[in-house]
């Protein structure tokens, strides 16, 4: 979809963080709109992983620094931002993240788009459910479109707040990039290798499963290796990564990687991927992560958590299995029973999935 620059409408993008999905969405939206970006910085933002936000030619307004978890401290900065937005004459505002929902009643005469990858409010157990319901109803009724990365987010949570006619489902597939488009999709062949190599890539945040996979690898060092590359997001996982600086004969820590150019080098090191998240969170039970598409592109079978929509899809497509996480014994036994032959078969199944099911297309723009 190509639109002459002179015909483009203005679209204001507001985000409290910078991630791969934001980059991809901005590239898509820039085909149809002239963009202005209002953004914040967080300590967890990685300049090495995310230099691309500023590659697009557009106006950018830095709105300050915010810290993870310190929501009350953000309020003065958000109020200042809201004042600036109300002064702007643009007709369309595209928000990333639930932080900004309280803005919407104050922009009621504008077209408002909200994109959510997570169900943050659904997992805030300390908040009163009636308060959450009231807040969501007030804020979401002003939306032009709600953009979700999983259809299960809508059916499990948002269905009671907003009509399906006002919802766009756009799964977090891979961007079309020369580095990825030219890949030869090799099938996993373990053969007579002594050890099965498991990859843990991306954002590392869930202590419950991080502990289990680390203990599993240590307990079975003669049969398994763990290869880790990404960004530890919590103090615990940061400490966990520091501990890996000491020598472990079967655990390899590579630090962060450049996306998408660094994907091939890390996926080549492993036979299957560990995409097991903590299913005690409602968000985890309903999300479909980008790792589904990364792993499929590289034909690396997936370990997913039990009792999740992601895990069900992995099993349905015969590209991996679900792992129980409540008990270490069950966790351990589930991985131990996976044979080399089974991993290779899953990899063959992945190779049969066409690339048009792995990469994004421009259909999203037709709905915005």
C-alpha positions in Angstrom: 0.0 0.0 0.0 1.7 3.2 -1.2 0.2 6.6 -0.6 1.7 9.8 -2.0 3.2 11.9 0.9 1.1 14.9 -0.1 -2.0 12.9 0.5 -1.0 11.5 3.9 -2.9 12.4 7.1 -1.1 13.1 10.3 -0.9 10.3 13.0 0.4 10.9 16.5 2.1 7.9 18.1 2.4 7.7 21.8 4.5 5.1 23.6 6.0 4.5 27.1 8.5 2.0 25.8 10.5 1.0 22.8 10.3 -2.6 21.5 10.4 -4.6 18.3 6.7 -4.5 17.8 6.7 -0.7 17.9 9.4 -0.5 15.2 7.5 -2.8 13.0 4.1 -1.1 13.5 5.6 2.3 12.8 7.1 1.1 9.6 3.7 -0.1 8.5 1.8 3.1 9.6 4.4 5.3 7.9 3.2 3.9 4.5 -0.2 5.6 5.1 0.4 8.4 7.6 2.9 11.2 8.4 4.0 10.2 11.9 4.9 12.2 15.0 6.3 10.2 17.9 5.9 11.2 21.5 8.0 8.8 23.6 9.5 8.1 27.0 12.7 6.3 27.9 13.0 3.5 30.5 16.1 2.1 32.2 15.3 -1.3 30.6 15.5 0.1 27.0 18.5 -1.3 25.3 20.2 1.0 22.8 22.1 -2.0 21.4 18.9 -4.0 20.7 16.7 -1.0 19.8 18.5 1.7 17.8 15.9 1.5 15.0 13.1 3.6 16.5 14.8 6.7 15.2 15.5 5.4 11.7 12.2 6.6 10.3 12.0 10.2 9.0 9.5 11.8 11.3 9.1 14.4 14.1 10.0 13.0 17.6 9.1 14.5 20.9 11.0 13.2 24.0 8.7 13.3 27.0 11.0 12.2 29.8 12.2 9.2 31.7 10.0 6.7 33.5 10.9 3.7 35.7 9.5 0.2 35.5 6.9 -0.5 38.2 6.8 3.0 39.6 3.4 3.9 38.2 2.5 6.8 40.5 5.7 8.6 39.6 4.6 8.7 36.0 1.4 10.6 36.6 2.9 14.2 36.4 4.7 13.4 33.2 1.6 11.8 31.7 -0.5 14.8 32.6 2.0 17.1 30.9 1.9 14.9 27.8 -1.9 14.9 27.8 -1.9 18.7 27.8 0.5 18.7 24.8 -1.7 16.3 22.9 -4.9 18.3 23.5 -3.2 21.3 21.9 -2.2 19.3 18.9 -4.6 19.7 15.9 -4.1 16.1 14.6 -7.2 14.0 14.3 -5.7 10.6 14.9 -3.8 9.3 18.0 -2.2 5.8 18.2 -1.3 4.7 21.7 0.9 1.7 22.6 0.2 0.3 26.1 -2.4 0.5 28.8 -0.7 3.4 30.6 -2.5 6.0 28.5 -6.1 4.7 28.7 -7.1 7.6 31.1 -6.2 10.0 28.3 -9.1 8.8 26.1 -12.1 10.6 27.7 -10.1 13.9 27.2 -9.6 13.2 23.5 -13.2 12.2 22.8 -13.5 14.3 19.6 -10.5 12.5 18.1 -9.9 9.1 16.4 -8.2 7.0 19.0 -6.4 3.7 18.4 -4.9 1.6 21.2 -2.6 -1.3 20.6 -2.1 -3.9 23.5 0.2 -6.9 23.5 -0.5 -7.7 27.1 -3.4 -7.9 29.6 -1.7 -5.8 32.3 -4.8 -4.8 34.3 -6.1 -8.4 34.3 -3.0 -9.4 36.2 -3.1 -6.7 38.8 -4.6 -8.8 41.6 -4.4 -6.1 44.2 -6.8 -3.8 42.4 -10.6 -4.1 43.0 -12.3 -5.9 40.2 -15.2 -3.4 40.2 -12.7 -0.6 39.9 -11.0 -2.2 37.0 -14.4 -2.8 35.2 -15.4 0.8 35.7 -12.0 2.1 34.5 -12.0 -0.1 31.4 -15.6 0.7 30.4 -15.0 4.5 30.7 -11.8 4.4 28.8 -12.4 1.9 26.1 -15.8 3.3 25.0 -13.9 6.2 23.4 -11.8 4.0 21.2 -12.0 4.0 17.4 -10.2 0.7 17.3 -8.6 -1.6 19.8 -5.6 -3.5 18.3 -4.7 -6.8 19.9 -1.9 -9.3 19.1 -4.0 -12.3 20.2 -7.6 -13.2 19.5 -7.6 -14.9 22.9 -7.0 -11.6 24.7 -10.4 -10.4 23.3 -12.4 -13.6 24.0 -11.0 -13.9 27.5 -11.0 -10.3 28.7 -12.0 -7.5 26.3 -15.2 -9.0 25.0 -17.2 -7.5 27.9 -15.9 -4.0 27.2 -15.9 -3.4 23.5 -17.7 -4.7 20.4 -15.8 -7.0 18.1 -16.5 -4.6 15.3 -14.1 -2.2 16.9 -11.3 -4.7 17.4 -8.4 -5.5 15.1 -6.4 -8.7 15.6 -2.9 -8.5 14.3 -0.6 -11.3 15.5 3.0 -10.4 16.3 4.5 -12.0 13.2 7.9 -11.3 11.7 8.6 -8.2 9.7 9.6 -8.5 6.1 13.3 -7.9 6.2 16.1 -8.8 3.8 18.0 -10.6 6.5 15.0 -12.9 7.2 13.5 -13.2 3.7 16.7 -14.7 2.2 17.2 -17.4 4.8 17.4 -21.1 3.9 15.2 -22.9 6.5 17.3 -25.8 7.6 15.7 -28.8 9.3 17.1 -29.8 12.7 19.3 -32.9 12.5 20.7 -34.0 15.9 22.0 -37.4 14.8 24.7 -38.7 17.0 25.3 -35.4 18.9 25.7 -36.1 22.6 23.6 -33.2 23.9 20.3 -31.6 23.0 20.7 -27.9 22.8 17.9 -25.7 24.1 17.6 -21.9 23.4 16.3 -19.3 25.7 16.0 -16.1 23.7 14.5 -12.6 24.1 13.1 -11.0 27.2 13.9 -13.0 30.3 11.5 -12.2 33.1 9.7 -15.2 34.7 11.5 -16.4 37.8 9.4 -19.5 38.3 10.4 -21.0 35.0 13.9 -19.5 34.8 14.8 -21.4 38.0 13.4 -24.6 36.7 15.2 -24.7 33.4 18.5 -23.7 35.1 18.2 -26.5 37.6 17.2 -28.9 34.9 20.3 -28.1 32.8 22.5 -28.5 35.9 20.9 -31.8 36.9 21.3 -33.2 33.4 24.6 -31.6 32.2 25.6 -34.8 30.4 22.6 -34.7 28.0 21.6 -31.0 27.6 22.9 -27.5 26.9 21.2 -24.2 27.5 22.1 -21.3 25.2 20.8 -17.9 26.4 20.7 -14.5 24.5 18.4 -11.6 25.4 17.6 -9.0 28.0 16.9 -9.8 31.7 14.0 -7.6 32.7 13.7 -8.1 36.5 16.3 -7.7 39.3 16.1 -11.5 39.8 16.8 -12.4 36.2 19.6 -9.7 36.0 21.2 -11.4 39.0 20.6 -14.8 37.3 22.5 -13.6 34.2 25.4 -12.3 36.3 25.7 -15.7 38.0 26.3 -17.1 34.5 29.5 -15.1 34.1 31.1 -17.9 36.2 31.9 -20.9 34.2 29.2 -23.5 33.5 30.2 -26.2 31.1 26.8 -26.6 29.5 25.2 -23.1 30.0 26.2 -20.4 27.5 25.3 -16.7 27.9 25.7 -14.4 24.8 24.2 -11.2 26.1 21.7 -9.2 24.0 21.5 -9.5 20.2 20.7 -7.2 17.4 17.3 -7.7 15.8 16.7 -9.0 13.2 20.3 -9.4 12.0 21.4 -11.4 15.1 18.6 -14.0 15.0 20.2 -16.5 12.6 23.4 -16.7 14.6 21.6 -17.6 17.9 19.0 -19.9 16.4 21.7 -21.9 14.6 23.2 -22.8 18.0 20.2 -24.8 19.2 17.9 -27.7 18.4 14.7 -26.4 20.1 13.5 -23.2 21.9 12.4 -22.7 25.5 9.3 -20.4 25.3 7.8 -21.4 28.6 6.2 -18.5 30.4 4.6 -18.3 33.9 1.0 -19.5 33.3 -0.2 -18.1 36.7 -0.7 -14.8 34.8 -3.9 -14.4 32.7 -1.9 -12.6 30.1 0.4 -15.6 29.6 -2.5 -17.9 29.3 -4.0 -16.0 26.3 -1.0 -14.5 24.5 0.5 -15.7 21.2 4.1 -14.6 21.3 6.4 -13.5 18.5 8.6 -16.5 19.4 6.1 -18.7 17.6 7.0 -17.2 14.3 10.7 -16.8 15.0 11.1 -20.5 16.0 9.0 -21.6 13.0 11.1 -19.6 10.5 14.2 -21.4 11.8 12.4 -24.7 12.2 13.3 -25.0 15.9 10.6 -26.9 17.8 9.0 -25.1 20.8 8.7 -25.9 24.5 5.6 -23.9 25.7 3.9 -23.8 29.1 0.8 -26.1 29.8 -2.6 -24.5 30.1 -1.9 -21.7 27.6 -3.4 -20.9 24.2 0.1 -20.7 22.8 0.9 -24.2 24.1 -2.3 -25.6 22.6 -1.4 -24.1 19.2 2.1 -25.6 19.4 0.7 -29.0 20.0 -2.1 -28.7 17.5 0.4 -27.8 14.7 2.8 -30.6 15.9 5.7 -28.3 16.2 6.6 -28.8 19.9 5.0 -29.7 23.2 3.6 -28.2 26.4 5.6 -28.4 29.7 4.0 -28.4 33.2 5.6 -25.8 35.5 3.9 -26.3 38.9 6.1 -29.2 39.9 9.8 -29.5 39.1 9.5 -33.3 38.9 6.7 -33.0 36.2 8.7 -30.3 34.4 11.8 -32.4 34.4 10.1 -35.6 33.3 8.3 -33.8 30.4 11.5 -32.6 28.9 13.4 -35.9 29.5 10.8 -37.9 27.6 11.4 -35.8 24.4 13.5 -37.9 22.0 15.9 -36.6 19.4 13.7 -38.3 16.7 10.7 -36.4 18.0 12.5 -33.1 17.8 13.5 -33.8 14.2 10.0 -34.7 13.3 8.6 -31.4 14.8 11.3 -29.5 12.8 10.1 -31.2 9.6 6.5 -30.1 10.4 7.7 -26.5 10.9 9.4 -26.5 7.5 6.1 -27.2 5.8 4.5 -24.0 7.2 4.6 -21.5 4.4 6.3 -18.2 4.9 3.2 -16.2 4.2 2.0 -17.5 7.6 5.1 -16.3 9.3 5.6 -12.8 8.0 3.4 -9.7 8.3 1.5 -8.2 5.4 -0.2 -4.8 4.9 -3.8 -6.0 5.6 -3.5 -4.2 9.0 -3.4 -0.8 7.3 -6.8 -1.4 5.6 -8.4 -1.4 9.0 -6.8 1.7 10.5 
